[in-house]
Amino acid sequence: MKVFSANTGFLWPALPFPERILQAACQGFGAIEFHDEALRNDLGLIEDRLVQTGLLLLGLNTRMAQTMGCAAIPGQEATAQADFEAALAVAERLNARAIHVLSGRTDAPDRLDVLARALKRFSDQTDRLLLIEPLAPVAVAGYALGTIHDAAQVVSQVGADNVKIMFDSFHIDATETDLSATYLRYKDQIGHVQVAACGHRGPPHQDARIREFVRGTDCEYIGCEWRDDMSDAVCPNW
């Protein structure tokens, strides 16, 4: 049976960040994942909320800022290193399974090489899972990783067991013709799956394509990262 993980970056935006952890447990989620909120909040309070709820923290992001990270941006190597070290310290404190390394907005010709070199350095510093996520140009214009093909190339170039792809159904569906076939093609390089409704990033509960896709994955945990404008998200009951 799949365990659904609440992504606090999008769910329950009307609530203060630490209270979203409580809400995740109240709404039936079995795990939780962050954007970069923990970097700006009281870690002691976050620890208390995680202990109180018993929720497993699957992952958190490096600093996002205006550029959506910077690990692939030439000339930003020192900043990317500092961002990773900050995220790693939080991940170790909160026992997060994974760190999502944000690549950043850049069209530099060597961006994939810059990212691969950064991930190689980072993977040598930790055994935790490191994730990179392709973001569809229609959603995040100019992001360094626009397709899963780019992300797979970087993962292969790094060649580390703890560097994988985060497969977000919304972004993959926007760039590929067959969601499930794409997942199967890159399955060995995928470290985490996230879902939202196809086309508009809303709740996927009534989206038959997403239900079918989730059933076809062999992931234990499924991240729930959809827009929750009414702050009323509930866990899928598939």
Secondary structure, 3 states (H helix, E strand, C coil): CCEEEEECCCCCCCCCHHHHHHHHHHCCCCEEECCCHHHHCCHHHHHHHHHHHCCEEEEEECCCCCCCECCCCCCCHHHHHHHHHHHHHHHHHHCCCEEECCECECCCCCHHHHHHHHHHHHHCCCCCEEEECCCCCCCCCCECCCCHHHHHHHHHHHCCCCEEEEEEHHHHHHHCCCHHHHHHHHHHHEEEEEECCCCCCCCCCCCHHHHHHHHHCCCCEEEECCCCCCCCCCCCCC
